[in-house]
Amino acid sequence: MNKKQKNLLTRIIAAVLCLIPTIVLDGIIPTWYLKLGLYLIPYLIVGYDILRKAWHGIRNGQVFDENFLMTIATFGAIGVGVYDAVHGGKGDYLEAVAVMLLYQVGELFQSYAVGKSRRNISDLMDIRPDYANLWEDGQMVRVDPEEVETGSVIVIQPGEKVPLDGIVIEGSSSLNTAALTGESIPRDVSEGSEVLSGCINAGGVLKVRTTTEFDESTASKILDLVENAASRKSKSENFISRFARYYTPIVCYAALALAVLPPIVLALGGRQPMIAEWIYRACTFLVISCPCAVVISIPLSFFAGLGGASAQGILIKGSNFLEAMADVRTVVFDKTGTVTRGSFEVTSVHAGTNDEGGRGDEKSISGAGPAGTFSREQLLEYAALIEAHSSHPISQSLKRAYGKPVDLSRVTDISEISGQGVYGKVDGIPVAAGNDKLMRHLGMEGCSCKEAGTIVHVAVDSRYAGYIVIADELKPTAQEAMRELKKAGVMRTVMLTGDTQQAAQETAAQVGVDEVHAGLLPEDKVTWVEKLLSEIGGRGSLAFVGDGINDAPVLSRADIGIAMGALGSDAAIEAADVVLMDDDPKKIAKAIKISRKCIGIVRQNIVFALGIKLICLILGAVGLANMWIAILSDVGVMILAVLNAIRALFVKNL
Amino acid sequence: MKKTYKIDVDCAACAEKMQEAAKRTDGVKDAVVSFMTLKMKVEFEEGADVPAVMLEVRENCRKVEDECEVYI
């Protein structure tokens, strides 16, 4: 509890202590004004700030607010008590005091609950580093991370948070990325690896050369994003603030009408006007009408939802996207980097001639197999060498599969035929690697194999030597992710890819995507998304999932652009509405479920709070609800709505 | 130009009032107050004198909600 809250609590307790003897002695207090005085003490102790704020509001032209409602209502109740007492009745002032007291109890609870969830959420996003250990002249100095300049060397000890992004220059360790991605899978780092701020060093001491300033570091950017998210308000939030703006004045005038009109009508009809009774009803009306429950619980629900999601490594850039996300019926995927890993790997190497009957030339291949065929390692070695000069992903994957350093001096006379492959000499022997067109070009027939992926045929010394299959691997959770999406109520999953029809079909069948459109250029993807959007025609929203590379136009065209595996990629964080910190496609379904839960809670609160209010307003107007029921329903609804809102934070097991 | 300021205020409705008050201030193009994060994001008009405008913003906020604070 902070100082203000403690202060309020003390006042509430003091008021209750004052009130108890007064209630006990109520029957034997001789005069009505002494009784009024005794009741006014706790009333003023607990409610003086409300009166002051109401007065302040009136003076500054801000008439219709909660303070004003409470002031008028309690004044009215006291006035009715005085009227009653003067006319020989008992005169009840307890109600007015109780209304003020319970209202303040509600305020205290609200302030405490909001403060608590504010802290909970910032704890969940506990990635803000408090200090950095700057390494200067062989000494470690503890400084504020904001003071560390780019290019400085910092030391990260075991258990410490990485304060700034950088490159490891000494030491190796494993980093816990849980605070960033929601998954506590350790990431091993050693000399030369990049480390991101916000991770926790779980292993040895690291020396890191920083590559960013604090404001530009991953941790700062993520925190910024999460904090800014709350300022992009959703339709429900805007509805509520508009609602509150009109609602309070309307209720005030309605209460005024309730106090004035029925007595006039009754008097004109020649009956007893019962002025006190109707003023009392109008006051009850005002107490019920406090909009606090809805006004506080809606933004709190969204805030808790956004906070809960970010703790799971799902950054949603605003409550409005949370709302759209809950309504997703169509999910469009980019294949590479989303369904598949986006890194090409050699999946198989088939050494062997196409059986032309020729024997291998002994002198050409050192250690060649007896039948003139090559071992798989040799085939790979030739392919890696001949492709060594290319930066194409395929040659990169060949190099990785080869695994040994490539000696470029062994390769000579390289020429490339665009769209076919390369040929040249390795150790003076002619070698060619490429697709079947290249093989035909060189007068050979490539094996017509049916494996999925890109096939690189290799010819050595003018003879067919075998082929290597390179494919983009499916993400291990891709299939499960599609099942989860269907379970989460997504009707249609579509995969768009620039790949060939055959490869795309195969991937689609493997993971279980409904539709696939292959052979697309990046701009075709925008066209497809637009086509799908018009097909949907506003029934549910469409999400596009990409890896944030080259798909910014599509990300912004879709109702919701989701970028995945975006940890450390500024472009993706910029372009997308929802950012998945790691590259697990299962998180898409999770994000939808989190949004659904949050929006569900928002709807429950709106319906529940407004429903109860409406019922009580009607009961109050016809005189069936007294002020006790009014204030208890008001505070009760608020407490329940706030507790319900906090539920949006618990999304771990969705 | 946009800048974010820390604020302190007690209730969601009051934050809403502060937002309206800030928006009305001369030199402010747009303002968004988030009660949950206790932040005020102000977009200034072209060529506005930011410190002076912010003093004015704080003044206007205090008028509608006397127990609020804007940390300039």
HADDOCK unambig.tbl for C-alpha pairs under 7 A between the chains (distance, minus, plus):
assign (segid A and resid 57 and name CA) (segid B and resid 64 and name CA) 6.48 0.50 0.50
assign (segid A and resid 60 and name CA) (segid B and resid 63 and name CA) 6.29 0.50 0.50
assign (segid A and resid 60 and name CA) (segid B and resid 64 and name CA) 6.67 0.50 0.50
assign (segid A and resid 62 and name CA) (segid B and resid 64 and name CA) 6.55 0.50 0.50
assign (segid A and resid 111 and name CA) (segid B and resid 10 and name CA) 6.85 0.50 0.50
assign (segid A and resid 118 and name CA) (segid B and resid 36 and name CA) 6.77 0.50 0.50
assign (segid A and resid 227 and name CA) (segid B and resid 37 and name CA) 6.51 0.50 0.50
assign (segid A and resid 230 and name CA) (segid B and resid 34 and name CA) 6.23 0.50 0.50
assign (segid A and resid 231 and name CA) (segid B and resid 32 and name CA) 6.26 0.50 0.50
assign (segid A and resid 231 and name CA) (segid B and resid 33 and name CA) 6.82 0.50 0.50
assign (segid A and resid 231 and name CA) (segid B and resid 34 and name CA) 5.56 0.50 0.50
assign (segid A and resid 295 and name CA) (segid B and resid 12 and name CA) 6.47 0.50 0.50
assign (segid A and resid 295 and name CA) (segid B and resid 13 and name CA) 6.62 0.50 0.50
assign (segid A and resid 296 and name CA) (segid B and resid 12 and name CA) 5.62 0.50 0.50
assign (segid A and resid 300 and name CA) (segid B and resid 36 and name CA) 6.80 0.50 0.50
assign (segid A and resid 303 and name CA) (segid B and resid 36 and name CA) 6.64 0.50 0.50
